[in-house]
């Protein structure tokens, strides 16, 4: 039986919560921790303007953000292991620009890994 495996990028491979906390800490000029992120809706967690929410989302999606944060521990080792079993690594993302995600993954995965990055309904 051939099994297809796909992995979500944000929150499974890339620790998006770190990027969010960094940006919110900068906005509020005080440390914001992951424990304070009780909802995916920023407005439910903090008293934020629409502009602050937009700025935070822009930061999360900016390709430069990917340069500064390491993957979640263990995920790259696992994906490299899967690739030794002749499995193609499929990454799924809600990010509309998949090129930075592809480049991020290539930076950390073994060069022999076959990688595909999908957005939304891409197949």
N, C-alpha and C positions, 0 to 999 in steps of 0.2 A: 504494500500500500504506500503510495506517495503522499506525503503530508506537506502542505504549504504552511509556512509560518511567517507571520508578519508581526512587527513590533512597533508600537507607538513611540514617537520620538520624545515629545515633551512629557516629562514625568516618569518615563520608563528608562530612557537612555540619557537624556539631558535633564538635569535637575532644575527645571523651570522655576521652582520655588525659590531657589537661590537668587536667580535674576530678578524675580519680583521683589524679594526682600531688599536687595541692594538698591533698587530704584526707589522703593517706598521709603527706605531709610534716608536716602538722599533728599527726597521731596519733603519729608517731615522733619529732617535734621535731628532724628533720633532713631535708635535701632528698632527695626521691625523684625520679628522672628516668624518662622514658619507656623508656629502655634497660633499666631494671630490671624493667619489666613484660613478663616473658618468657612469660607464660601468662595466659589469661583467668581462671584460678583463682588468686585472691590467695594462697591457702595454698601454692601451688607457688612463689611469688615471695618471700614474707615469712613470718616466724614471727608469725602473727596468731591472736588468739582469735576465736571465733565472734561475739562481741559487736563486735569491731573490724571484722570483715568486714561484719556487718549495718549498722554505722554508716557504713561507706564506701559500701555499696550505697544506703542511704537518701540520702546526700549526692549521689550520682550522679543519682538520680531526682528529687530535690527541684526544684521549678520555679524556685526562687531561683538555683540553680546556673546555669541558662540565662541569667540576667540579666547575669552577670559575665564571660562568655567569648564572644569573637567567633567567627563561623564560620571554617571552614578557608579560607585564602586561595584565591580564584578560583572557589569553588563558587557563590556568590551571583551573580556576574557571568555564569557559565555558565547558571544556571537562568533568569536574566532574559533572556538571549539566546534560550534555547529558547522562552520564552513569546512572543517576537516571531515565532516560526514557528508560531503557533497550537497550541502544545503545552500540554496541561494538566500541571502539575507535581504528581507523586504522590510523597509521602514515606511511607516504610514505617518503622515503629518497633516495638520490643519493649516500649516503655514503656506500661504499662496506662492511663495518663492522657494522652490525645493533645492535650488543650487547650493545655498549655504548649508543646508542639512546634509546634502550629498558630500560636500567638501569636509564638513565636520566629521562625518563618519569615516571618510577615506583617511583623514588625519590620524585616526586611532586604530582602525582595523588593519589586519595583516594585508599586505599588498595583493595577495592571492585571492582575497575574498570577492565573490561576485555579489554586487550590491545593486539594489533597485530602490528608489525612493518614490513614493506615491503621494499624491495630494487629492483629497476628496474622492471623486468618482473615477480617477485614473485607473487604468488596468494594465 
